[in-house]
Amino acid sequence: MRILLTGGAGFIGSHIAEAYLAAGHDVLIVDNLATGRRSNVPAGATLHEVDIHSREVERIFADFRPEIVNHHAAQASVKVSTGDPVHDLEVNGGGTARIGLLAAQNGARKVIYASSGGTVYGEPTELPVPESHTLAPVSPYGLSKLIGEQYLQLWHRTHGLDYTVLRYSNAFGPRQDPHGEAGVVAIFTGLMLNKQQCTIDGDGEQKKDYCYVGDIARANVLALETGSGAALNIGTGQGTTVNQIFAALHEATGNAIPARNGPPRPGDVRNFWLDIRAAKDVLGWSPEVSFDEGIRRTVASYA
Ligand SMILES: NC(=O)c1ccc[n+]([C@@H]2O[C@H](COP(=O)([O-])OP(=O)(O)OC[C@H]3O[C@@H](n4cnc5c(N)ncnc54)[C@H](O)[C@@H]3O)[C@@H](O)[C@H]2O)c1
């Protein structure tokens, strides 16, 4: 299949590019390298270093005529979204509106879209959080990702474009930027391998859903053929505490420096994990890489 993948030079997108190439597909990447890296792009994929809002993208769609559009390009930081909500809306909401419309206008069969299970629901009223949970984001980022979902629904109604929305929990694994604000696994791994001390926010007993990036990439492969018109949670269905992450990395890196506890992060949701039964029913997907195995692979890749 001809697949146009936006954000393919980023953390998650580069794993999807690898998985699509391994399955024998033709992969063209659109990425402006805002946070992505040329070195993340696997051999065999073609990178066009352009912005999703540029005129150049129109020509790329017309020339390549993708059968599938996989949209991962985004402003992916909650913190940045709070500082500049309009920029966040333009990249994520406006960007998804544009990419979806170009897909429809150029004859693509389907868009696969990276949404955010950790932010589109807002404060959870039940755990694990099912897809039917109220959609009430508490950050500009959560809202802009949700608006992206709604644009795909709109292009379906008006243009017949098919889509699958994948709502990820917290991804972790090789190539995650250890300098970013998100990604406690990457941050701690970077610090520990550099023999530095980690700071745990609050008491470290806050529990979130951490999914290995290779499992996320596999969901994107399955979504090529299944998941029509669905929005599906992609996570592990379980919570892992920051203290557990610290202990696992302590062991995997051999760093013996104890952590210090800092103040709790203001506004942080304490407990959050996703109900992943629908992804199993609809895509035939469930996570295969255990947390400990994911940690081993992550540390090996950074070392
Ligand atoms: N990392 C997570 O835990 C997580 C969780 C839920 C959803 N997501 C979503 O998954 C996707 C990938 O996230 P990631 O963690 O790999 O982040 P990332 O920053 O590594 O990847 C985003 C990519 O998009 C590119 N990009 C940004 N703005 C662009 C623009 N205007 N034009 C072209 N390219 C642009 C960046 O250069 C980068 O390569 C995003 O859509 C994000 O919202 C991530």
The ligand as an SDF file (V2000), in Angstrom:
LIG
                    3D

 44 48  0  0  0  0  0  0  0  0999 V2000
    3.9660   10.2810   23.2380 N   0  0  0  0  0  0  0  0  0  0  0  0
    2.8030    9.9610   23.7640 C   0  0  0  0  0  0  0  0  0  0  0  0
    2.7410    9.4030   24.8740 O   0  0  0  0  0  0  0  0  0  0  0  0
    1.5100   10.2650   23.0260 C   0  0  0  0  0  0  0  0  0  0  0  0
    0.3090    9.9650   23.6570 C   0  0  0  0  0  0  0  0  0  0  0  0
   -0.8910   10.2340   22.9930 C   0  0  0  0  0  0  0  0  0  0  0  0
   -0.8790   10.7550   21.6980 C   0  0  0  0  0  0  0  0  0  0  0  0
    0.3110   11.0710   21.1100 N   0  0  0  0  0  0  0  0  0  0  0  0
    0.2810   11.6110   19.7470 C   0  0  0  0  0  0  0  0  0  0  0  0
    1.1270   10.8160   18.9280 O   0  0  0  0  0  0  0  0  0  0  0  0
    1.7320   11.6330   17.9170 C   0  0  0  0  0  0  0  0  0  0  0  0
    3.2460   11.4730   17.9540 C   0  0  0  0  0  0  0  0  0  0  0  0
    3.7260   11.9090   19.2320 O   0  0  0  0  0  0  0  0  0  0  0  0
    5.2550   11.7290   19.6550 P   0  0  0  0  0  0  0  0  0  0  0  0
    5.2850   11.5030   21.1100 O   0  0  0  0  0  0  0  0  0  0  0  0
    5.9230   10.7690   18.7510 O   0  0  0  0  0  0  0  0  0  0  0  0
    5.7870   13.2110   19.4220 O   0  0  0  0  0  0  0  0  0  0  0  0
    6.9690   13.7720   18.5140 P   0  0  0  0  0  0  0  0  0  0  0  0
    7.0980   15.2110   18.8560 O   0  0  0  0  0  0  0  0  0  0  0  0
    8.1770   12.9020   18.6390 O   0  0  0  0  0  0  0  0  0  0  0  0
    6.3830   13.5920   17.0490 O   0  0  0  0  0  0  0  0  0  0  0  0
    5.6370   14.5730   16.3800 C   0  0  0  0  0  0  0  0  0  0  0  0
    6.2370   14.7640   14.9990 C   0  0  0  0  0  0  0  0  0  0  0  0
    5.4480   15.7160   14.2760 O   0  0  0  0  0  0  0  0  0  0  0  0
    6.3240   16.6130   13.6180 C   0  0  0  0  0  0  0  0  0  0  0  0
    5.6220   17.8890   13.4270 N   0  0  0  0  0  0  0  0  0  0  0  0
    5.2060   18.7560   14.3880 C   0  0  0  0  0  0  0  0  0  0  0  0
    4.5860   19.7980   13.8350 N   0  0  0  0  0  0  0  0  0  0  0  0
    4.5870   19.5970   12.4880 C   0  0  0  0  0  0  0  0  0  0  0  0
    4.1100   20.3420   11.3770 C   0  0  0  0  0  0  0  0  0  0  0  0
    3.4690   21.5180   11.5460 N   0  0  0  0  0  0  0  0  0  0  0  0
    4.3110   19.8490   10.1260 N   0  0  0  0  0  0  0  0  0  0  0  0
    4.9630   18.6640    9.9460 C   0  0  0  0  0  0  0  0  0  0  0  0
    5.4400   17.9260   10.9670 N   0  0  0  0  0  0  0  0  0  0  0  0
    5.2610   18.3850   12.2240 C   0  0  0  0  0  0  0  0  0  0  0  0
    7.5320   16.7350   14.5440 C   0  0  0  0  0  0  0  0  0  0  0  0
    8.6970   17.2050   13.8920 O   0  0  0  0  0  0  0  0  0  0  0  0
    7.6680   15.3070   15.0440 C   0  0  0  0  0  0  0  0  0  0  0  0
    8.5050   14.5410   14.2050 O   0  0  0  0  0  0  0  0  0  0  0  0
    1.2360   13.0500   18.1640 C   0  0  0  0  0  0  0  0  0  0  0  0
    0.1220   13.2620   17.3310 O   0  0  0  0  0  0  0  0  0  0  0  0
    0.8060   13.0290   19.6220 C   0  0  0  0  0  0  0  0  0  0  0  0
   -0.2080   13.9840   19.8640 O   0  0  0  0  0  0  0  0  0  0  0  0
    1.5020   10.8360   21.7450 C   0  0  0  0  0  0  0  0  0  0  0  0
  1  2  1  0
  2  3  2  0
  2  4  1  0
  4  5  1  0
  4 44  2  0
  5  6  2  0
  6  7  1  0
  7  8  2  0
  8  9  1  0
  8 44  1  0
  9 10  1  0
  9 42  1  0
 10 11  1  0
 11 12  1  0
 11 40  1  0
 12 13  1  0
 13 14  1  0
 14 15  2  0
 14 16  1  0
 14 17  1  0
 17 18  1  0
 18 19  2  0
 18 20  1  0
 18 21  1  0
 21 22  1  0
 22 23  1  0
 23 24  1  0
 23 38  1  0
 24 25  1  0
 25 26  1  0
 25 36  1  0
 26 27  1  0
 26 35  1  0
 27 28  2  0
 28 29  1  0
 29 30  1  0
 29 35  2  0
 30 31  1  0
 30 32  2  0
 32 33  1  0
 33 34  2  0
 34 35  1  0
 36 37  1  0
 36 38  1  0
 38 39  1  0
 40 41  1  0
 40 42  1  0
 42 43  1  0
M  CHG  2   8   1  16  -1
M  END
$$$$
